[in-house]
Amino acid sequence: MDFREYLKTNKPVLIAEGYLFEFIRRGRVKPASFVPEVVLDYPECVRALHQEFVDAGTDVVQAFTVRSFLIFKDIVNTN
């Protein structure tokens, strides 16, 4: 089945941008911050939110790792 046919099934397809807003709402990141520190500081929350989206019926989840490698690299190089 191609993507257009799949869309006609009206099944959930994609989650985009919901992660950051939900982490802001839950107080895990500040509204002005740019994402990935939550992955390093609260990995259990990231796993739990992924599971919540799966339990809600999504077919696709994002790898919430934008720039995380660069932050991790800076931490390693600092220590």
BELSULPE-V54795 format. One record per residue. N is the residue number from 1. PHI is phi in degrees with one decimal (NA if undefined). Layout:
BEGIN
n:N phi:PHI
n:N phi:PHI
END
This chain:
BEGIN
n:1 phi:NA
n:2 phi:-84.0
n:3 phi:-61.2
n:4 phi:-64.4
n:5 phi:-64.9
n:6 phi:-61.2
n:7 phi:-59.7
n:8 phi:-68.1
n:9 phi:-77.3
n:10 phi:61.8
n:11 phi:-84.1
n:12 phi:-59.2
n:13 phi:-121.4
n:14 phi:-149.6
n:15 phi:-118.3
n:16 phi:-138.3
n:17 phi:71.4
n:18 phi:-68.3
n:19 phi:-62.9
n:20 phi:-60.2
n:21 phi:-63.1
n:22 phi:-69.4
n:23 phi:-67.0
n:24 phi:-63.9
n:25 phi:-59.6
n:26 phi:-85.5
n:27 phi:78.0
n:28 phi:-87.1
n:29 phi:-134.8
n:30 phi:-83.7
n:31 phi:-55.1
n:32 phi:-84.1
n:33 phi:-75.6
n:34 phi:-110.6
n:35 phi:77.2
n:36 phi:-66.5
n:37 phi:-59.5
n:38 phi:-64.4
n:39 phi:-65.4
n:40 phi:-82.9
n:41 phi:-81.5
n:42 phi:-134.6
n:43 phi:-59.2
n:44 phi:-65.5
n:45 phi:-70.6
n:46 phi:-64.4
n:47 phi:-60.0
n:48 phi:-64.3
n:49 phi:-67.6
n:50 phi:-57.0
n:51 phi:-63.9
n:52 phi:-61.8
n:53 phi:-65.3
n:54 phi:-64.1
n:55 phi:-62.6
n:56 phi:-77.3
n:57 phi:108.5
n:58 phi:-67.9
n:59 phi:-98.0
n:60 phi:-133.3
n:61 phi:-123.6
n:62 phi:-84.7
n:63 phi:-80.5
n:64 phi:-86.3
n:65 phi:-130.9
n:66 phi:-53.6
n:67 phi:64.9
n:68 phi:-59.4
n:69 phi:-60.1
n:70 phi:-65.2
n:71 phi:-65.5
n:72 phi:-60.1
n:73 phi:-60.3
n:74 phi:-62.8
n:75 phi:-63.3
n:76 phi:-63.0
n:77 phi:-67.8
n:78 phi:-72.5
n:79 phi:-86.2
END
